[in-house]
Amino acid sequence: MSLLARRAMSSSVKLTTRPSNWKALAPAPLPGTTFAAQASLPKLPVPALPATLARLKQSLIPLASSPSELAAANSKIDAFAEIAGPELQKRLLKHAEGKEHWLEAWWDDLAYQSYRDSIIINVSYFYGFAPQPAHLPQSPAARAASIAHGALLFRRKLREGTLAPDVGGQCMDSFRWMFDCSRVPGPNGVDWSITHAASASHENPHIVVFRGNVPWKVQASSFADLERAFQHIYDNAADGPPVGLLPTQNRDVWAAAYPLLTASPANADIMHTIHSAAFCVSLDAAHPPDADPHQPVNFSRALWHGGKSGKALGNRWVDKPVSFVVYDDASAGIMGEHSMMDGTPTVRLCDDILSGLALPNSAETLLSSPAPASSPFTPPTPLTWEVTPETTKAIAAAATAIALLVDKQALSVVKTSYGKAAIKTLRLSPDAWAQLVIQLAYRRVHGPAPCATYEAAATRRFARGRTEAIRVVTTEVEAWVRAMLAAPAAVAGAEKRRLFEAAARRHVALAKEAGAGLGVDRHLLGLRQLLPSPSSPSSASDGFASVAPLFADPLVKRSAHWNLSTSAVFSRHFTAYGWGEVVADGYGVPYMTGFDDYLMFTVTSLAAMPNAEFSEAIRAAGEEVYALFMTEEAVAERGDKARL
């Protein structure tokens, strides 16, 4: 590498001011099938203000503690609708003109890049993979090589524009941030992501492999050479300083440590190698075995936050959007960084890789795969950090902080005795079913009052679309839950089923609205972004005095305090899936409803919450709901309906 190139590389690594066009630096979509539909995708709509306010009012009804609390909130909504709301709506429509996505820049920063708490627990997520297919080599080196090889093939198709787009005309834009990228800490309270995907050098990409906290640069090659490279690392690795703990910190703390680390030219080179890597692979020691393989708690915790005290996080680089993790027992999964992609793109990545490996002829395909360039195998070499006393002190502080964060977390896994197949025979939505089970379980543990519940709805039918919030708690849900909580003989089974079906239908309708960009929360966020400064002399005279009471209203605020944060993904190859709670007094409940023979819920929370009790309540509620539809009376009802 020339001195000029090295200086340019070092300069980009040490860059501490976010470029105004940072997101435009990702490579433009290439001609081909992958991005062929992008230009024809509609823009995310700005919902009509009266419709959003009506939805807001409706969502408050079941959450109100009294008629007077509801009336007070409604009066503030009505006041907002008179003057301030219409003016802000005009500003929002003006803001949306000429933009591909009116929310994108705000969402990037408000939801992710300006979020300062640790990525671990709060932003990262994980998927656990089913075991290596029996017809493939079972060593950890072969496992790592097969996953890496599949990911590199996926990346090649993406770069060539030959990757088939997601079914249903989904926006593929965020896939451009899957490889060759990294989040970096911003010293002014806002991060950004850098990409090297447009670099010509990335026609022959590399990956970074961590073992014993030490990064190794591995050039993309055939499966056989990747397997040799991984085995070489296993055979020759020695422990190094856990520099990977630094990015697990509060983002401002990491931003302060970042220039200290990269002041060394050698470290700047390593950082550039990590940032520009297609992805990372962490070769972790075997995680503690699960006593019950049907409840992979230890596996989940190891992937989610590096196990007890987060010790394995020194062997990862959590700022990378894609990091595969392979354990010494050949179990594997992925840790993702959420800021530039939601879960569905990496589900697609992992599902394509694992489906390819599951094919009966995958062993022959792997062994016959050519290297990107014809060159002799060269063993990888470790990248050695230069660690100063100041950096050592920062690493020690990071180890203490991440241990405190990780060890106060609880995680449980619940599987029901039935799955999608049984629910579909009842002509009910498995997603709505899962949501109602969660609602009933929460109330059995936490008492009579419902709580605000968020379910993520993908808005990828729109250009650059990401998500909208489904406000799960409705009057229909509340009516059913109250019926279930009543004395056993107080409400007949037929009425409970009728109420359940009504609640499920309402949930499906809300999910469709949210997926169409017609929710409450993203629209309100956009309106708030266009408020004048509180010190502006025109605020009161323009009617903006009505805004503060609305957004300060206790019920309105409570309606967006997500005690239950939920989301579903699915791959038949996943045995674990999760992420953390979003409020201290709440739960994260990721779930999968795609398996025919079971539903799977992961429950995360602070350890101070009754996590185990809530998880058991989900299991019990799931069986209770199933029993409700399996009584002789229910079966007879379905027979009558079928005859009709």
KAWO-V550588 format. One record per pair of residues at least 12 apart in sequence whose C-alpha atoms are under 6 Angstrom apart, sorted by the first residue. I is the first residue (numbers start at 0). J is the second residue. D is the distance in Angstrom with one decimal. If there is no record, write none. Layout:
i | j | d
I | J | D
I | J | D
This chain:
i | j | d
9 | 267 | 5.7
12 | 271 | 6.0
25 | 194 | 5.9
26 | 197 | 5.1
29 | 160 | 5.6
31 | 160 | 4.6
31 | 161 | 5.9
32 | 160 | 5.8
32 | 161 | 5.5
33 | 160 | 4.9
33 | 161 | 5.7
33 | 162 | 5.1
33 | 163 | 5.4
33 | 164 | 4.9
40 | 461 | 5.6
40 | 462 | 5.4
41 | 461 | 5.2
42 | 461 | 5.3
42 | 462 | 5.5
43 | 461 | 5.4
46 | 517 | 5.9
51 | 519 | 5.5
61 | 474 | 5.4
75 | 549 | 5.1
79 | 545 | 5.4
82 | 542 | 5.7
83 | 542 | 5.3
83 | 543 | 5.1
87 | 526 | 5.7
111 | 338 | 5.3
112 | 189 | 5.3
112 | 190 | 4.6
112 | 191 | 6.0
113 | 188 | 5.9
113 | 189 | 4.3
115 | 249 | 5.6
115 | 250 | 4.8
116 | 249 | 4.6
117 | 247 | 5.6
117 | 248 | 5.1
117 | 249 | 4.5
120 | 579 | 4.9
121 | 579 | 5.8
122 | 337 | 5.8
123 | 335 | 5.5
123 | 336 | 4.9
123 | 337 | 5.9
124 | 334 | 5.8
124 | 335 | 5.4
124 | 577 | 5.8
124 | 578 | 4.6
125 | 303 | 5.6
125 | 333 | 5.5
125 | 334 | 4.5
125 | 576 | 5.6
125 | 577 | 5.5
126 | 332 | 5.5
126 | 333 | 5.4
126 | 575 | 5.4
126 | 576 | 4.5
127 | 332 | 4.2
127 | 573 | 5.5
127 | 574 | 5.3
127 | 575 | 4.4
128 | 331 | 5.7
128 | 332 | 5.0
128 | 572 | 5.8
128 | 573 | 4.7
128 | 574 | 5.6
129 | 572 | 5.3
129 | 573 | 5.7
129 | 574 | 5.7
132 | 357 | 6.0
135 | 362 | 5.8
139 | 327 | 5.8
139 | 329 | 4.3
140 | 226 | 5.5
140 | 229 | 5.2
140 | 230 | 5.3
141 | 226 | 5.4
144 | 225 | 5.3
144 | 226 | 5.0
148 | 222 | 5.9
149 | 352 | 5.0
169 | 459 | 5.0
169 | 460 | 4.9
170 | 459 | 5.0
170 | 460 | 6.0
170 | 462 | 5.7
172 | 463 | 5.9
173 | 340 | 5.7
178 | 277 | 4.8
178 | 278 | 6.0
179 | 194 | 5.8
179 | 195 | 5.3
179 | 196 | 5.2
179 | 275 | 4.8
179 | 276 | 5.1
179 | 277 | 4.2
180 | 193 | 5.6
180 | 194 | 4.3
180 | 274 | 5.8
180 | 275 | 6.0
181 | 193 | 5.6
181 | 274 | 5.2
181 | 318 | 5.7
181 | 319 | 4.7
182 | 318 | 5.0
184 | 254 | 4.9
185 | 254 | 5.8
186 | 254 | 5.1
195 | 275 | 5.4
204 | 219 | 5.7
205 | 217 | 5.5
205 | 218 | 4.2
205 | 219 | 5.2
205 | 276 | 5.4
206 | 276 | 4.8
206 | 277 | 5.3
206 | 278 | 5.5
206 | 279 | 5.8
207 | 279 | 4.8
208 | 279 | 5.7
208 | 280 | 4.7
208 | 281 | 5.7
209 | 281 | 4.7
209 | 282 | 6.0
209 | 314 | 5.6
210 | 282 | 5.2
211 | 238 | 4.4
212 | 239 | 5.4
212 | 241 | 5.1
212 | 313 | 5.4
212 | 314 | 4.0
213 | 239 | 5.5
214 | 382 | 5.6
215 | 380 | 5.9
215 | 381 | 4.5
215 | 382 | 5.6
217 | 379 | 5.7
220 | 370 | 4.4
220 | 371 | 5.8
221 | 368 | 5.6
221 | 369 | 5.3
221 | 370 | 4.2
222 | 365 | 5.8
228 | 378 | 6.0
241 | 313 | 4.2
243 | 313 | 4.2
243 | 314 | 6.0
243 | 315 | 5.6
243 | 316 | 5.4
244 | 312 | 5.8
244 | 313 | 4.7
244 | 397 | 5.9
245 | 397 | 5.9
266 | 384 | 5.7
278 | 321 | 5.5
279 | 322 | 4.7
280 | 322 | 5.5
280 | 323 | 4.7
280 | 324 | 5.7
281 | 315 | 5.9
281 | 324 | 4.7
282 | 325 | 5.0
282 | 326 | 5.8
283 | 326 | 4.8
284 | 326 | 5.4
284 | 327 | 5.3
285 | 326 | 4.8
285 | 327 | 4.7
285 | 328 | 5.7
294 | 412 | 5.3
308 | 402 | 4.0
308 | 405 | 5.6
308 | 406 | 5.6
309 | 402 | 5.7
320 | 335 | 5.2
320 | 336 | 4.5
321 | 335 | 5.1
322 | 334 | 5.3
407 | 605 | 5.8
407 | 606 | 5.3
408 | 604 | 5.9
408 | 605 | 4.5
408 | 606 | 5.0
409 | 603 | 5.7
409 | 604 | 5.4
409 | 605 | 5.6
409 | 606 | 4.7
410 | 602 | 5.5
410 | 603 | 4.5
411 | 601 | 5.8
411 | 602 | 5.1
412 | 600 | 5.8
412 | 601 | 4.5
413 | 599 | 5.7
413 | 600 | 5.1
414 | 598 | 5.5
414 | 599 | 4.6
415 | 597 | 5.2
415 | 598 | 5.3
416 | 597 | 5.6
417 | 596 | 4.8
417 | 597 | 4.5
418 | 594 | 5.9
418 | 595 | 4.7
418 | 596 | 4.1
418 | 597 | 3.7
418 | 598 | 5.1
419 | 593 | 5.9
419 | 594 | 5.9
419 | 595 | 4.6
420 | 595 | 4.7
431 | 503 | 5.1
431 | 506 | 6.0
436 | 620 | 5.6
436 | 621 | 5.6
437 | 617 | 6.0
439 | 480 | 5.8
440 | 616 | 4.8
440 | 617 | 5.0
440 | 620 | 5.7
451 | 558 | 5.1
451 | 561 | 5.2
451 | 562 | 5.9
452 | 470 | 6.0
452 | 471 | 5.4
452 | 561 | 5.4
452 | 563 | 4.7
452 | 564 | 5.9
453 | 468 | 5.9
453 | 469 | 5.8
453 | 470 | 5.5
453 | 561 | 6.0
453 | 564 | 4.8
453 | 565 | 5.8
454 | 468 | 5.8
454 | 469 | 5.0
454 | 565 | 4.7
454 | 566 | 5.3
455 | 468 | 5.2
455 | 566 | 5.4
456 | 514 | 5.4
457 | 514 | 5.6
458 | 514 | 4.9
467 | 513 | 5.6
469 | 513 | 6.0
475 | 502 | 4.7
476 | 502 | 4.9
479 | 498 | 5.1
479 | 499 | 5.7
562 | 585 | 3.9
563 | 585 | 5.7
563 | 586 | 5.2
564 | 587 | 5.0
565 | 588 | 4.8
565 | 589 | 5.3
566 | 589 | 5.0
567 | 589 | 5.8
567 | 590 | 5.0
567 | 591 | 5.5
568 | 591 | 5.8
569 | 591 | 5.6
569 | 593 | 6.0
577 | 589 | 5.5
579 | 603 | 5.6
580 | 603 | 5.9
580 | 604 | 5.4
586 | 603 | 5.5
586 | 604 | 4.8
587 | 602 | 5.8
587 | 603 | 5.0
588 | 601 | 5.6
588 | 602 | 4.9
589 | 601 | 5.5
